[in-house]
Amino acid sequence: MSREIIRTDQAPQAIGTYSQGVKVGDTVYLSGQIPLVPETMEMVDGDIEQQIRRVFDNLQAVARAAGGSFTDVVKLNVFLTDLEHFPVVNQVMADYFSEPYPARAAIGVAELPKGAAVEMDAIMQFE
């Protein structure tokens, strides 16, 4: 099965030894995104809602670069340093996704890269 590396300048460049996304057959694996502004590679200014929106925007950019959209997302993982922010994830997610929603996990973690409060990765499946 062929493997294609997904790259876009509309999302932050990888800050380590990984690709923004990898497409294998009809499946695309979107690497974890934190609230970095692609143009500056600095964390977005603002509260947790703005950080979550930046993460969704980054994931969406990689999804588009792979030829898809959030309607193709079948699994979303959300990593939070404070699970008290989970209701904000639900609120913001409703602006980016519609039913049927993807499967999802929310995981509380001690810390994330660059001191981020939120990180998300996803899996897309094309029909």
N, C-alpha and C positions, 0 to 999 in steps of 0.2 A: 504494500500500500504506500502511496506517495506521501511525503511529508513536506509541508510548506511552512516557512517561517513568516509570520505576520509582523510587519513593521509600519509605523506611521509617526509622523512628526506632530500629529494632533493629540498625542498622549505623551506622557513623560517617557524619556528614553530609559532603558533598563539601567538600574544602579548597581548591577551585579552581573553574575554569569548566568543570565537567562534571557529568553526572548519575550517580547510583549505578548505574543500568541503563537500557537503552533496548530496548524490544520493537518489532520490525518484523516483522509477519506472525507466523510461527511460530518466530522466532529472537529470543533475548534476549542482549544483549551486557552482561556484568557488568563494570563498571569495576574497575580495580585497587584492591585493599584492602591496607592495611598493618595492623600489630597495634595499632590504636587501640581503646580501650574506648569504645563508643558514648555512654555516659552522661557521660563526662568529657572525651572527645576527647584523652585522654592515652595515651601508649604503655603497653601492658600491662607490668606488672612480671614478671620471670621470665626463664628461659633460652630458648634457641631453640625448644625444643619447645612451650613455652607461647605463644611468639610465633606459631608456625605454626598452632597450634590457634585462636588468636584470629583470624587471617586467615581460616581455614576457616569459623569461626563467622560472621564478617562477610559472607563471600561467600554462605554458606547463608541468612542473613537476607534478603539482596537476592533470592536465587533464590526464596525463599518469597513475598516481596512480589510477585514476577512471576507467581506461581501455579504454580511448579515446585519442583523439588528437585534434589539432586545426581545423581539418576538421569537427569536431562535434560541434564546437562553433556556436551557432545561434545568440547570443547577446553579445556584448562587451560594457562595460562602461569605459570611460577614464576620469579620474579626473586630472586636471592640475591646478597648482597654477599660471601659466602664459600661457594664450592661444596663445601667440606668438610661443610656442613650438609645436603647432598642426601640422605644416608641417613636423616636424621631426617624429611625431607619424605616419603620413601617409607613410613617406619614410621607416621607420623601419618595419612597419606593413606589407609592401609588401614582406619583407624577411621571414615573419612567416606565412602568409596567402596567399592563391591563390583563384581565383574566383571559385565558387560564394562566395563573402565575407559575413561575418555575418552582421546582423544589428548592428548599433553602435550609441552611444551617446558620445559627448565630452562636459564635464561640467567644467566650470571655478569655482574654489573654493578658499577661503581665505587661508586655510592651510590644511595640511594633517599630519597624525601621523609621529612622529620623524622628522618633518621638511622636509619630502619628497616633491619633486616637481611634482611627478606623482604617481598615483595609478590606478589600473585597476581591475575590476571583470568581470566575464563572466558566461554565461549559456550555457551548452552543452546539446544537445538532440541526443539520439541514435535512429537509425531507427529500 
